[in-house]
Amino acid sequence: MVMLLPAVAIIFIFHYIPMYGIQLAFRDFDFTKGIYGGDWVGLKYFRQFFNSYLFWSLITNTFRISATSILVGFPAPIILALVINQIKRERLKKVFQTTVYMPHFISTPVMVGLLVVLLSPNTGMVGRILQLFGLGSKNLLGESQYFVPVYVLSDIWQHAGWGAIIYLAALSSVDVELYDACKVDGGSRWDIIRHIELPTLLPTALVLLVLNMGGILSVGFDKVFLMQNPLNITVSEVISTYTYKIGLISARFSYAAAIGLFNTVVNFTILAITNGIVRKTTGMSLW
């Protein structure tokens, strides 16, 4: 318990004490009166956000990117872990593992820079391949309909290998006798995956799914912001980038705090609902 005290202190100092800033969402912040000053305006900024012409656009864009990332990206580490686990040659297995999770260590600005270079309609490798097959030059970062696929697929390429590590750790706990018993009964590799490995991964996958659902309106700011341009802004403007522009660029701190608080409440509500559904259907939950 004594060894836990530093971690508890860090969480309290950097996560709980700053929560007093929530009251900015209900005040008309005034620099001259400090963070506790300003007139109390109640739900003024929440109503302003709900009545904004950008409200539904921001919600739709954020939900579209998050939902697509979960539906397409969440199964990717599971599938990758199952594939890696089927590799019998230990040396080849280690090389493949290292290869697929190395992209995780590429920083987000470098990753977006690679996308800009690779997806250039005239000089990029992808652009040249499209021209080679007679598909013409497409500006994949400039056309709004391609923004979500490019974001999600590049995210899978970058993080699926790293995410597979936790599933590989779960698979390492499977009793070897189960594999032998399945083979003796005439089971194929698909039978092993279906009846042994997938049930083993299910508890871990459900916990991670609940955690991912808790951040469904919290699309990563940095990558979306760096991929934005005037051509795709209609689908790439999400709550996090809008909050940044309103709060730090326009210095409308109370309005930005209200948007951030709304985002947090919605995320927590979805997290609680998902956790309740998983608890009732499977008996497993975060709390």
N, C-alpha and C positions, 0 to 999 in steps of 0.2 A: 504493500500500500504506500509506503514511503517513496518507493521508486516511481510510483505513478504521479506523485505530487507535481513534478515539473511539467508533465504533459497536461495535467488538469489546470495548472496555473496558466500555461500558454493558451489553452482553449478559452479559459475565462477572460484573460486579458485581451486577446485578439478577436474573439468571436462574440462574447456576451457583453462586455463593457461598451463596444462600439454600437450596440443596438439602441443606445439612447438617441442615436441619430434618426431613428424612425419618426420621432416627433417633428422633424422638419417637414414631413409630408402633410402635417396638419397646421403648419404655421406659414405665414408670409415672411420668409427669411429676410433679415436685414443685416448687412455686414456690420453696421455701426452698433448693433445691439448684441452681437455675438450669437453663438449657436443656440442659446436658450432664449434669445430675444425674438422679436417679431410678433405680430398680432396673430391670435388664434383664429384660423379660418375654417376649421373643421374639414369637411369633405370637398372643399372648393376645387382642389386640383384633381381629385379623382373624377369629379363630374366633368371637369374640363377635358380630361383625357378620354372619358367615355363618349363625350360629345364631339371629339375631334374627328375630322374627316379621314384621318389616318388610322383610327382605332382598329377597324375591321381589317384593313390592309396589313397592319402590323401583326395582328393576331393570326391571320391567314398565312402570311409568309413564314412566321415563326413556327406555327404548327406544321406547315407543309414540310419544312426542312427537318424538323425534329422527328415527325412521324415517319418520314421516308428513311431517315437515318436509323431509326429503331427497327422498322420492318425489313429493311434490306441489310443494314449493317450489323444488327444484333446477332443473326444466325451465322454470320461470316466467321467469327472466331471459333464457334462450335464446330462448324464444318471443317475448318482448317485444323483444329485439334484432332478431330477424328481421322483426318487424312494423315497427319504426322504420326499418329499412334499406330497406323497400319504399316509404316515403313519399318522393315525388319533389320535392315543393315544399319548398325549403330552409327557408323561414320557418316553415311549419307543422311541419316536422320538429323544429326547435329549440324551438318552443313545447311540443310534445308531450313531447320529452325532458325539458325543465325541469319540466314538470308531474308526470311520473311519478317523478322521483327527488327531488323536494322533500320528500316524507314521510320520507325517510331522516334528515333533520336534526331531526325531532321527537324529543325525549328520551323515554326509556322511561316515566318517571312520567307525562309529559303524554299519551303514547300510551295508557297504561292508563286514565288519567282520561277520555280521549275514549271508550274502550270502555265504561266505566261509564255515561257519559252517554247514548251512542247506544243501548246495549243494555238500558237500563232498561225493565222490563216494562210500566210504566205511562206514563212520560213520555218515554222515548227514541224516536228516530225509527224505529228498527227495530221496537220494540215496537208503535208505532202502525201501521206498515205491516202487521205480522202481524194486528193486530186488524181492519184495513181489509179484509183478505182472508178474514176469518172464522177465522183460525188460533188465536185466543185470545192471551193474554199469556203469553209464555214468558220465564222468567228464564235467559237464556243464560249468564250468569256464575255462576248458582247451581245449575244442574243439571249433574251430573258428565259426562253423555254429550256435552255441547256444549263442554266445556273445550278439548279438542284441536282441533276444527275452528275455534273462535274464535281460539285461539293461532296456528295455522298460517296461516289466511287473513289475519289482521291482520298477521302477519309478512311474508307475500308482498306485501300492499299497501304496507307500509312500506319494504321493502328490495329488491323486484324491480327497480325502476327504477335503483337505484344499482348492483345487481349486473349489469345489462345493459351498463354502460359498458365493462367489460373485453371483452365479446363484440363490442360495436360497434367497439372498437379492433382486434380481430382481423379483423372484416369489412372494415375500411378498408384492409387489406393485400392484398385480392383484386385481381388484375390486371383492369382494365376490359375488356381484350380477351376475357377469358373470358365476360363477360356478352354482348358483341357476338357472339361465336362461337355461344353458345347460342341467341340470338335468330335468327341467320342460319339455324341448323339447325331452326328452328321450335319452339324450346323455350318453354314457358309460364313463368309466374312460379313455379309449383310445381316445374317442372324446374330452374329456377335455384336455388331453395332446396335441392332434394334433391341435385343433382349438383355444386353449387359452394359454396354457403354452409355447409351442414351439415358437409361434409368439412373446411372451413376451421376451423370452430368445434370440431371433435372433439378435437384435442390440448389446447386450453385447457379444454374441459369435463371431460376425463378427469383432468387435474391438479387442478382444483377439486373434482371428485368424491372423489378420494383424500384431499384435505385435509379435506373435510367428513366422510368416514367416520372419520377420525382423532379426531373429536370427537363421536362418536355417543352417548357417555354423558355429554357435557358440555353439557347443556341450559342455555341462558342463565338465570342465577340471578335477575337483577333482574326480568324480566318475569313469570316464573313466580311468584316470591314476591309480587309486587304483585297478581297476579290471583287468588291463593289466598284462600279464605274457608272457613269451617267446612262449607259445603254441598258444595264440590268437592274437599276435601282428600284424599279417597280416590284421586283420579286426578291431582291436581296436586302431591302430595308426591314430589319427585324427589331424586336423590342430592345435588345442590348445595344445595338448601334444607334437607335433613335434616342435612348437614354443618354448615351455618351454625347451626342450632338446637342441635346437639350440642356444637359447638366453642365458639361465642362466647356463646350464651345459657346453656347448661348448664355451660360451662367444662370440658368433658371433652376436653382438647386431644389427648391421645394417641389416644383413640378416633376423633376427627375426622381426625387425621393418617393413621390406618390406612385409613379410608374413602377419603380423598383419594388415597392412594397406590394403593389397589386400583383406583380409577377411572382413574388415569393409566396404570397397567399395561395395563388392558383396552383403553383407547383406543389406546395405542401398538401393542398386538398386532393390533388390527383394522386400524390404519393400515398396518402391515407386510404383513399378509395381502392387503389390497386392492391395495397397491402391487405386490406380487408377481404377483397375478392380472393386473393391467393390463399389467405388463411382459411377461408371457408371451403375452398375447393380442394386444397392439398394438405392443410394442417400446418403449413410452414409460413413464417412471417418474420418481419424485422423486429416486431415487438408484440 
